[in-house]
């Protein structure tokens, strides 16, 4: 093995003890994962994840992290691939009589619309229990999540959100998001979101997002769901979406089409703990359309179902089975099987694909061990076998 593995669980024991001695509470998880597969080369990859929060004795300061280390026993890796930070930030919370929270560093944000990861400052101020204002700024995190920070002039991010909640069982958001490089802004979205449970057994969701750069509607969503009784629930949804592709993005070389989608579905409890789910989707593009129908039988342990697709996105019929069973106390065995018969265009013959995964998971106290064998066959690969293993410790 070309690189020495990090002994994360042992380090966490030592670090937790040292922090506890200083009155700092420390909790999180450490996970070692092994992923063995072959592409053009053989790979045996060791992923190590460290996810923790350290809170000061005063409870106002916290250090949060979600870091990944990667070693390949067969190949050399550069540092950008080996070390990644999905989150690494310092949080100051419950300031100014519990009204102000500040987070500085790398963090994931979804402030009313999709932002992703930000390297910068995020501030939230609560005027009351019902009204709050969020402001944030910095640079967009590098897409690989490597231990690098982009220059401010290359990936500036600014935005904010005003939120009102718990008003007549409803919540509303007004937001603005701007991304810019050294030339000009390349992404500006303003919009509103609304959720309401005012009517008993009925939930309503509305979203309206406008693309200021292209002067067009970016996203329009209407979703209504209702529980008729303890056994039957149904929903109806309409969504209109323009692709979120930046003006300076590589993906502008592709013809990415806006679409509208109508979706409807229902769940019905046949027997205690056993339900049937049906869902229909109709996708509409400029001059094309596609349809999808999903039927499944579900319980707390898994599901069995059928999927049918036809139209512009291709033709497919597939059957899937996903089930887990407690063989022994704390030992869970699960099996996933997916058989598909598909074609991407009507001029092509149908192809077959079979995907399988068998898993064993064992939990003992704060330890969890998972071993999974994956196998796939299709027209591109006669047999693609992979092994995945996780060992997780939580404290």
WOUR-V770139 format. One record per run of one state. SS is the DSSP state (H for helix, E for strand, - for the rest). FROM is the first residue (numbers start at 1). LEN is the number of residues. Records with the same first field share a line. If there is no record, write none. Layout:
SS=FROM-LEN + FROM-LEN
This chain:
-=1-7 + 22-3 + 39-3 + 56-5 + 73-6 + 99-1 + 110-6 + 127-4 + 141-5 + 147-9 + 168-2 + 181-4 + 197-5 + 212-4 + 228-4 + 242-8 + 254-5 + 272-2 + 285-4 + 300-2 + 312-3 + 329-2 + 344-7 + 365-2 + 378-6 + 395-1
H=8-14 + 79-4 + 95-4 + 250-4
E=25-14 + 42-14 + 61-12 + 83-12 + 100-10 + 116-11 + 131-10 + 146-1 + 156-12 + 170-11 + 185-12 + 202-10 + 216-12 + 232-10 + 259-13 + 274-11 + 289-11 + 302-10 + 315-14 + 331-13 + 351-14 + 367-11 + 384-11
